[in-house]
Amino acid sequence: QVQLVESGGGLVQAGDSLRVSCLASGRTFVRLPMGWFRQAPGKEREFVSAINWSGVITDYPDSVKGRFTISRDSAKNTVYLQMNSLKPEDTAVYYCAAGSRLGQRTIDYNYWGQGIQVTVSS
């Protein structure tokens, strides 16, 4: 079993940077692919980034590529999402997820955090 807790969200202005963190519990964390998703009001949950167990392989959609960076610190059981050049359209609840395989779909992930709000004002 893996439990995930996000932190670091908040209200920022367009162009600002923000880092959200995901603390995982469970001894299997070091072997799990991890992902970030987001969901804006009235929209489906969408893929934001993913990282493999070793941290060598990462994946991003075009909407955030070049602005967002995912990383992990296995010693701290933590995954990070560094978000730069934030835009109002990045406003959403951000979810951390742990999965059985590296993927862009919600079904690729078995465990989810409770989510954290990120709001970008214009």
Residue pairs with C-beta under 8 A, 6 or more apart in sequence:
1 26
1 111
2 24
2 25
2 26
2 28
2 29
2 32
2 98
2 110
2 111
3 24
3 25
3 26
3 111
4 22
4 23
4 24
4 25
4 96
4 97
4 98
4 111
4 112
4 113
5 22
5 23
5 113
5 114
6 20
6 21
6 22
6 94
6 95
6 96
6 113
6 114
6 115
6 116
7 20
7 21
7 22
7 23
7 116
8 18
8 19
8 20
8 21
8 116
9 18
9 20
9 94
9 116
9 117
9 118
10 18
10 117
10 118
10 119
11 119
11 120
11 121
12 18
12 86
12 118
12 119
12 120
12 121
13 86
13 120
13 121
13 122
14 86
14 87
14 88
14 120
14 121
14 122
15 85
15 86
16 86
16 120
17 82
17 83
17 84
17 85
17 86
18 83
18 86
18 118
19 80
19 81
19 82
19 83
20 36
20 80
20 81
20 83
20 94
20 116
20 118
21 78
21 79
21 80
21 81
22 34
22 36
22 78
22 79
22 80
22 81
22 96
22 113
23 76
23 77
23 78
24 32
24 34
24 77
24 78
24 79
24 96
24 98
25 77
29 74
29 77
29 98
30 53
30 74
31 53
32 53
32 98
32 99
32 100
33 50
33 51
33 52
33 53
33 98
33 99
33 100
33 101
33 102
33 103
33 108
34 50
34 51
34 70
34 72
34 79
34 96
34 97
34 98
34 99
35 47
35 48
35 49
35 50
35 51
35 96
35 97
35 98
35 99
35 102
35 103
35 108
35 109
36 48
36 49
36 50
36 70
36 79
36 81
36 94
36 95
36 96
36 97
37 45
37 46
37 47
37 48
37 94
37 95
37 97
37 106
38 45
38 46
38 48
38 90
38 92
38 93
38 94
38 95
38 118
39 45
39 46
39 92
39 93
39 95
39 115
40 91
40 92
40 93
43 92
45 95
45 106
46 61
47 61
47 104
47 105
48 60
48 61
48 64
48 68
48 81
48 94
49 58
49 59
49 60
49 64
49 68
49 69
49 70
49 81
50 58
50 59
50 70
50 102
50 103
50 104
51 57
51 58
51 59
51 70
51 71
51 72
51 79
51 102
52 58
52 102
55 71
55 72
55 74
57 102
58 69
58 70
59 102
59 104
60 68
60 70
61 104
64 83
64 90
67 83
67 84
67 85
67 86
68 81
68 82
68 83
68 84
69 81
69 82
69 84
70 79
70 80
70 81
70 82
71 79
71 80
71 82
72 78
72 79
72 80
73 79
73 80
79 96
81 94
83 90
83 118
86 118
86 120
87 120
88 120
88 121
88 122
89 120
90 118
90 120
91 118
91 119
91 120
92 117
92 118
93 115
93 116
93 117
93 118
94 115
94 116
94 117
94 118
95 112
95 113
95 115
96 112
96 113
97 106
97 109
97 111
97 112
97 113
98 109
98 110
98 111
99 108
99 109
99 110
99 111
100 108
100 109
100 110
101 108
102 108
103 109
